[in-house]
Amino acid sequence: MLSEVISAAYVALWISSCASSSAEGPYMTRALQLMSETPLIDGHNDLPWQLRKQFNNELNKVNLNTLETTQTNIPKIKEGRLGAQFWSAYVPCETQFKDAVRQTLEQIDVVHRMCQKYPETFMFATSSQGGSLSGQQSGHPAHHVPAGVRYLTLTHSCNTPWADNWLVDTGSEPSQHNGLSPFGNQLIMEMNRLGMLIDLAHVTEAVMNQVLDMSKAPVIFSHSSAYSICPHKRNVPDDVLIRVRDKKGIVMVNFYNDYVTCSKTANISNVADHFDHIKKVAGPGAVGFGGDYDGVSRLPEGLEDVSKVPRVVAELLRRGWTNEEIKAALGNNLLRVLSQAEKVRDDLKGKSPDDVPIPFDEVKSSCRTSYGYRNAGAVHSLGTLALALTLALQALVTGIVS
Ligand SMILES: *[C@@H]1O[C@H](CO)[C@@H](O)[C@H](O)[C@H]1NC(C)=O
């Protein structure tokens, strides 16, 4: 049922290796210094999808220390000073109403197994507390958000029973809900209650605005860029940027050429233009990194894999960004958003879960029974969609590509 995207916050902490080197000049030296003080937290990486696509999730056949068929591997993570990563549990839209839930759970599982296989590199984190990215669960146990999923992208590139996707805004698909469905409203409130971040990458502008109206917690765009710089409907328009600022949320810049320049080619300077623009419109508190590595096929010249990310930081320094602004974009902004969402969760502690299931008619298909739905008519019944909601919340699907 959910063929959309969620993403989990599993954190890759590299422990040591604060290499040095000033091979690329004073801005690079300063970039690496700042990145050693404030670990980069990236909003979106599709390595788990590559593990499925290339290895059917058979991790025993993969060596992440030497893997060269992906844009992400352990040496590249270290060279790129990646401090924490939201690994996406993407499943394609074709799985919707078929095996989306199974595939999603398998993607979450492969992230867990990846962390277990490389404990010296990856630690699992579920909270902003307890030493930030240490992966400790501190006072806010992970079981509040099953499976450790910290954000849910409301759609991928297809409508879901709860929200319209960005393709509606291009005119290539009809709107199904005019934004969020009533169940979508329930979903937003439940995510606030659970302390899960709401990710607005991939949705229509109507959904963006409805969520910004409703959510008590800041929202994120885990991998989207600025529409004013490249008018692609996956990017964020200025009026929404301003609302994200007012809500204390964050837009994590996507490096996919098609969203950076609206063409097949791009360079580091083009990417930096998006950071500059979001900072100009929404302030340095609203900027972040969401590279979309291993989810996209075309990356800017000089940013071909995750090892190259410090070059963006060096370019921003060259453009006059202050150390504080850089640290905000690297990770402090996202940490602020996470702890704000946790505060909202704590404030809502007395609220009961909303267990009203999605109407059966909205999810009817030959693959689904109707057990529990009294008036579902005919033959089989339907399953408790409250359960489906729970699964939706745990599941993580995320948006690869586009
Ligand atoms: C990046 O590409 C733009 C065209 O989009 C070009 O004007 C600029 O000179 C390029 N910058 C570098 C550093 O190559």
The ligand as a MOL file (V3000), in Angstrom:
LIG
                    3D

  0  0  0     0  0            999 V3000
M  V30 BEGIN CTAB
M  V30 COUNTS 14 14 0 0 0
M  V30 BEGIN ATOM
M  V30 1 C 29.7670 26.1540 -13.9660 0
M  V30 2 O 28.8020 26.1770 -14.9720 0
M  V30 3 C 28.3680 27.4820 -15.3220 0
M  V30 4 C 27.2660 27.3070 -16.3380 0
M  V30 5 O 26.1300 26.7850 -15.6930 0
M  V30 6 C 29.5120 28.2920 -15.8740 0
M  V30 7 O 29.0860 29.6020 -16.1630 0
M  V30 8 C 30.6080 28.3400 -14.8340 0
M  V30 9 O 31.7360 28.9970 -15.3600 0
M  V30 10 C 30.9910 26.9520 -14.3900 0
M  V30 11 N 31.8850 27.0910 -13.2520 0
M  V30 12 C 32.9970 26.4000 -13.1490 0
M  V30 13 C 33.8140 26.6780 -11.9450 0
M  V30 14 O 33.3260 25.5850 -13.9770 0
M  V30 END ATOM
M  V30 BEGIN BOND
M  V30 1 1 1 2
M  V30 2 1 1 10
M  V30 3 1 2 3
M  V30 4 1 3 4
M  V30 5 1 3 6
M  V30 6 1 4 5
M  V30 7 1 6 7
M  V30 8 1 6 8
M  V30 9 1 8 9
M  V30 10 1 8 10
M  V30 11 1 10 11
M  V30 12 1 11 12
M  V30 13 1 12 13
M  V30 14 2 12 14
M  V30 END BOND
M  V30 END CTAB
M  END
